[in-house]
Amino acid sequence: MLSKGAAMHMGDASDKLLDTLCQQAGGIRDKYWGNQVTYSRKVFIPLTNMCRDTCSYCTFVKTPESGEAQLMTPEQVLTTAIKGQSMGCKEALFSLGEQPEKRHKLAKELLAQQGHTTTVGYLKAMAELVLEKSMLVPHINAGALSYEELESLKPVAGSMGMMLESLSPALTKKGGAHYGCPDKTPQRRIDTLVAAGELGIPFTTGLLIGIGESWEDRIESLSEIDRLHKKYGHIQEVIIQNFRAKSGTGMANAPEPSKLDMLRTLAVARLILSPSISLQAPPNLEQDYQDYLRAGINDWGGISPLTKDFINPERAWPQIERLAEHCRTAGYRLKERLTVYPDFQVTQTTVSLPQVRIRSQASTNGLAMVQCH
């Protein structure tokens, strides 16, 4: 493992040192995760693309003035879920903007049409609908939430997530990527991770690199994630996601992190984080799959055969067969997993519906053992 102090000096690691870091990271990955690399077959449900935050790199969020703002109806949610189920999906990924009703009148009006006053309340109802009418298990990615909000959503979600992104306070200052974003302050993000830990929710978090943070900021963020996991044991996976510039945003001309920068961050993340935390990199944001494997990842995250990546719509999902071939070339087997990792699957007699569904999926499909050929 790599100490926080030593990691602080790895931001400009030479090619030779990077090779050493990757070898060490790969060794930890192999020892804990074996020769399998996993992914989750999912369907995206972008419940609403309105948000009260205005991150300067985001194209997912739409304002009412754009004419593109929407709130999915129950019929649209269920239709998407059923189509995903018919294509072999096991996970329903709910992605949405954060508390748009606190910023936009249209959000309030659309929620009222569905009999709700808050986005979180409507989200819970739609997750319940998916559980009742399909065989999918919801994974809820609703951003920063309070303890009470997380507690209300826990019974209808197999797992939840929120990208920490960065603990850099500079990003919230004028000109920063998170300026004017009340849900992106470091303390609010940390409070969400703490609350999820206190509630024992299998949780996904991660870093978005290249948005103006320093290398030291990344190490602080990774160290905080690991600290909270050591305290609560609830972080099932960490995503290292590279910023991609998008036209029409405030950061359209900002430089993207290099592949070497991404590999350094992945390898150091594997060396800082507990080996039990799955390390993931999105496969549609980079094509050098084997380099990512070399840097220590063991998971590709969710891949959808039906819906696009609504956060990065310009980046198509790779074909699962192609991904499997790259894994085989590197000496690994690509395997499908559920939204909840095996170590987090509950075995008690009294369990909630999502947990029962997860057991059913695992038993029926043998996902812990299924190899993609």
C-alpha positions in Angstrom: 0.0 0.0 0.0 1.0 3.6 -0.6 1.1 6.2 2.2 -0.7 9.5 1.7 2.6 11.3 2.0 4.3 9.2 -0.6 1.3 9.5 -3.0 1.5 13.3 -2.9 4.8 13.1 -4.8 3.6 10.8 -7.6 1.8 13.5 -9.6 4.7 13.9 -12.0 5.9 10.3 -11.8 8.3 9.3 -14.6 7.4 6.6 -17.1 9.7 4.2 -15.2 8.1 5.0 -11.8 4.6 4.7 -13.4 5.5 1.2 -14.6 6.4 0.3 -11.1 3.2 1.8 -9.7 1.1 -0.1 -12.2 2.9 -3.3 -11.4 2.2 -2.8 -7.7 -1.4 -1.8 -8.3 -2.0 -4.7 -10.7 -0.5 -7.1 -8.1 -3.0 -5.9 -5.4 -5.9 -6.2 -7.9 -4.9 -9.8 -8.9 -4.4 -10.8 -5.3 -7.8 -9.6 -4.2 -10.0 -9.9 -7.3 -8.3 -12.7 -9.2 -8.3 -12.9 -13.0 -11.9 -11.6 -13.5 -12.9 -8.1 -14.5 -16.6 -7.3 -14.1 -19.4 -5.1 -15.5 -23.1 -4.5 -14.8 -25.7 -4.8 -17.5 -27.9 -1.8 -16.9 -30.5 0.5 -18.3 -30.3 4.3 -17.8 -33.4 6.0 -16.4 -32.6 9.8 -16.5 -35.5 10.8 -14.3 -35.1 14.5 -14.8 -32.4 16.6 -16.5 -33.2 19.7 -14.5 -30.9 20.6 -11.6 -30.3 23.5 -9.2 -26.5 23.2 -9.8 -24.7 24.7 -12.8 -21.5 22.8 -13.2 -19.4 24.3 -16.0 -18.6 21.0 -17.7 -22.1 19.5 -17.7 -24.3 18.9 -20.8 -26.8 16.6 -19.0 -28.6 19.4 -17.3 -31.2 21.4 -19.2 -32.9 24.6 -18.2 -36.6 25.2 -18.8 -35.6 28.0 -21.2 -33.8 25.5 -23.4 -37.0 23.7 -24.2 -35.4 20.4 -23.5 -36.0 20.2 -19.7 -38.1 17.1 -18.7 -39.3 14.9 -16.0 -40.0 11.3 -17.0 -43.5 10.1 -16.5 -44.2 6.8 -14.8 -45.1 5.3 -18.2 -41.8 6.4 -19.6 -39.9 5.0 -16.6 -41.6 1.6 -16.8 -41.3 1.3 -20.6 -37.6 1.9 -20.3 -37.2 -0.6 -17.5 -39.2 -3.3 -19.3 -37.2 -2.8 -22.6 -34.0 -3.1 -20.6 -35.2 -6.2 -18.9 -36.0 -7.8 -22.3 -32.4 -7.1 -23.3 -30.9 -8.9 -20.3 -30.4 -5.9 -18.0 -30.4 -6.5 -14.2 -29.8 -2.9 -13.0 -32.0 0.2 -13.4 -29.7 3.2 -13.0 -31.7 6.3 -11.9 -29.6 9.4 -12.8 -31.0 12.9 -12.2 -30.3 16.5 -11.4 -30.1 17.6 -7.8 -33.1 19.3 -6.2 -34.3 21.1 -9.4 -37.6 22.1 -7.6 -35.5 24.5 -5.5 -34.5 26.5 -8.6 -37.0 25.9 -11.4 -40.8 26.6 -11.4 -41.2 24.1 -14.2 -39.7 21.3 -12.0 -42.3 22.1 -9.3 -45.1 22.1 -11.8 -44.1 18.7 -13.4 -43.7 17.2 -10.0 -47.1 18.4 -8.9 -48.6 16.8 -12.0 -47.3 13.5 -10.6 -48.6 14.2 -7.1 -45.2 15.1 -5.6 -43.5 18.1 -4.1 -39.9 16.9 -4.1 -37.7 15.1 -6.7 -36.6 12.7 -4.0 -40.2 11.7 -3.2 -40.9 11.1 -6.8 -37.7 9.2 -7.3 -38.7 6.9 -4.5 -42.1 6.2 -6.1 -40.5 5.5 -9.5 -38.0 3.1 -7.9 -40.9 1.3 -6.2 -42.6 1.1 -9.6 -39.6 -0.6 -11.2 -39.4 -3.0 -8.3 -43.1 -3.9 -8.5 -43.4 -4.1 -12.3 -40.0 -5.4 -13.4 -37.2 -7.8 -12.4 -34.7 -5.0 -12.3 -32.9 -3.7 -9.2 -32.6 0.1 -8.9 -29.3 1.8 -8.3 -29.9 5.4 -7.3 -27.5 8.1 -8.3 -29.2 11.3 -7.0 -26.2 13.3 -5.9 -25.9 14.8 -2.5 -28.6 13.7 -0.1 -29.4 14.2 3.6 -29.5 11.3 6.1 -33.3 11.4 6.0 -33.4 11.3 2.2 -31.0 8.4 2.0 -33.0 6.6 4.7 -36.2 7.0 2.7 -34.6 5.7 -0.5 -32.8 2.8 1.1 -35.8 0.3 1.0 -36.2 0.7 -2.8 -32.5 0.6 -3.9 -30.1 -2.2 -4.1 -27.3 0.3 -4.0 -26.7 4.1 -4.3 -24.0 6.4 -5.4 -22.7 9.9 -5.6 -19.4 11.0 -7.2 -17.3 12.9 -4.7 -15.6 14.4 -7.7 -13.1 16.5 -5.7 -12.6 18.0 -2.3 -10.9 21.0 -3.8 -12.4 24.2 -2.3 -11.0 26.2 -5.2 -13.5 24.6 -7.5 -16.4 26.4 -5.7 -14.8 29.8 -6.2 -15.8 32.1 -9.1 -14.4 30.7 -12.3 -14.2 27.2 -10.8 -16.1 24.2 -12.2 -18.4 24.1 -9.2 -19.0 27.8 -8.8 -22.7 28.5 -7.8 -23.3 24.8 -7.1 -24.6 24.4 -3.6 -24.6 20.6 -3.8 -21.0 20.4 -4.9 -19.3 21.9 -1.8 -16.8 19.5 -0.3 -18.7 19.3 3.1 -22.0 18.5 1.5 -20.5 15.7 -0.4 -18.7 14.3 2.6 -21.9 14.6 4.7 -23.6 12.4 2.1 -20.9 9.8 2.3 -21.0 9.8 6.1 -24.8 9.4 6.1 -24.7 6.5 3.7 -22.1 4.9 5.9 -24.2 5.3 9.0 -27.1 3.7 7.2 -25.0 0.9 5.8 -25.9 1.6 2.2 -23.7 -0.2 -0.4 -22.3 2.9 -2.0 -20.4 4.0 -5.2 -18.3 7.2 -5.3 -15.3 8.5 -7.1 -13.3 11.3 -8.6 -13.8 13.4 -11.7 -10.2 14.3 -12.7 -9.1 17.3 -14.8 -11.7 19.8 -13.8 -9.2 22.2 -12.2 -8.1 20.2 -9.1 -4.5 19.6 -8.2 -2.8 16.3 -7.8 -2.7 16.9 -4.0 -6.5 17.5 -4.1 -6.9 14.0 -5.7 -4.9 12.4 -3.0 -6.9 14.2 -0.3 -10.1 13.0 -1.9 -9.0 9.4 -2.2 -7.6 9.4 1.3 -11.0 10.7 2.7 -12.9 8.0 0.8 -10.7 5.3 2.2 -10.9 6.8 5.7 -14.7 6.7 5.6 -14.7 3.2 4.2 -12.5 2.1 7.1 -14.9 3.6 9.5 -18.2 2.3 8.0 -17.3 -0.4 5.4 -19.8 0.8 2.9 -17.9 1.9 -0.2 -18.3 -0.9 -2.7 -16.7 0.8 -5.7 -14.7 3.9 -6.6 -14.8 5.4 -10.1 -11.9 7.4 -11.6 -13.5 9.3 -14.4 -11.6 11.6 -16.8 -13.1 14.9 -17.7 -14.1 15.3 -21.4 -14.6 18.8 -22.8 -18.0 19.3 -24.4 -19.0 22.1 -26.7 -21.5 24.6 -25.3 -20.2 24.4 -21.8 -18.0 26.8 -19.8 -15.2 24.3 -20.0 -15.5 23.6 -23.7 -11.9 24.7 -24.3 -10.4 23.3 -21.1 -7.6 20.7 -21.5 -8.5 17.1 -20.9 -6.3 15.0 -18.6 -3.8 12.9 -20.5 -3.8 9.1 -20.6 -0.6 9.1 -18.5 -2.4 11.3 -15.9 -5.3 8.9 -15.9 -3.1 5.9 -15.4 -1.1 7.6 -12.6 -4.4 8.4 -10.8 -5.8 4.9 -11.3 -2.6 3.1 -10.1 -2.3 5.4 -7.0 -6.0 5.0 -6.2 -5.5 1.2 -6.2 -2.5 1.6 -3.9 -4.3 4.0 -1.5 -7.8 2.4 -1.3 -8.7 -0.7 0.6 -8.2 -3.7 -1.8 -11.9 -4.6 -1.1 -13.1 -1.5 -2.9 -13.7 -2.2 -6.5 -11.8 0.2 -8.8 -13.6 1.3 -11.9 -13.0 3.4 -15.0 -15.7 4.1 -17.6 -14.9 2.2 -20.8 -16.6 4.7 -23.2 -14.3 7.6 -22.2 -11.1 5.9 -23.3 -10.2 3.2 -25.8 -7.0 2.0 -24.2 -8.6 -0.8 -22.3 -5.5 -2.8 -21.6 -3.7 0.1 -20.2 -6.5 0.6 -17.7 -6.2 -3.0 -16.7 -2.5 -2.6 -16.3 -3.1 0.3 -13.9 -5.2 -1.9 -11.6 -8.9 -1.6 -12.4 -11.1 -4.6 -11.8 -14.5 -3.3 -13.1 -15.9 -1.4 -16.1 -19.1 -0.2 -14.4 -22.5 -0.3 -16.0 -22.8 -0.9 -19.7 -26.2 -0.6 -21.4 -27.4 -2.5 -24.5 -30.3 -0.1 -24.8 -29.7 3.5 -23.5 -26.8 5.9 -24.2 -24.6 7.4 -21.5 -26.8 10.4 -20.8 -23.9 12.1 -18.9 -21.5 11.6 -21.9 -23.9 11.1 -24.8 -21.2 11.6 -27.4 -19.3 8.6 -26.1 -20.9 5.3 -27.2 -20.7 2.2 -25.0 -18.3 -0.4 -26.3 -19.6 -3.7 -27.5 -19.4 -6.2 -24.6 -17.8 -8.8 -26.9 -15.1 -6.3 -27.8 -14.4 -5.5 -24.2 -14.3 -9.2 -23.4 -11.7 -9.8 -26.1 -9.5 -7.0 -24.7 -9.8 -8.6 -21.2 -8.8 -12.0 -22.6 -5.8 -10.5 -24.4 -4.6 -9.1 -21.1 -5.2 -12.4 -19.3 -8.5 -11.7 -17.6 -12.1 -12.9 -18.0 -15.0 -10.5 -18.3 -17.9 -11.4 -16.0 -21.3 -9.8 -15.5 -22.1 -8.7 -11.9 -25.1 -7.3 -10.2 -25.5 -3.7 -9.0 -24.5 -4.9 -5.5 -21.2 -6.7 -5.2 -21.2 -10.2 -3.5 -19.5 -8.9 -0.4 -22.5 -6.5 0.2 -25.3 -8.9 -0.6 -27.3 -9.4 2.6 -27.9 -13.0 3.9 -30.2 -12.3 6.8 -33.6 -14.0 7.0 -35.5 -10.6 7.0 -34.5 -8.5 4.0 -36.0 -5.8 1.8 -37.4 -6.4 -1.7 -34.2 -5.1 -3.5 -32.1 -7.6 -1.5 -34.6 -10.5 -2.3 -34.4 -9.5 -6.0 -30.6 -9.5 -5.9 -30.6 -13.0 -4.4 -33.0 -14.1 -7.1 -30.9 -12.6 -9.9 -27.7 -14.2 -8.5 -29.4 -17.6 -8.0 -31.2 -17.6 -11.4 -28.4 -16.3 -13.5 -25.3 -17.4 -11.6 -23.8 -14.0 -12.2 -21.0 -14.4 -9.7 -19.8 -17.2 -11.9 -20.9 -16.3 -15.4 -18.2 -15.8 -18.0 -18.9 -13.7 -21.1 -17.7 -15.7 -24.2 
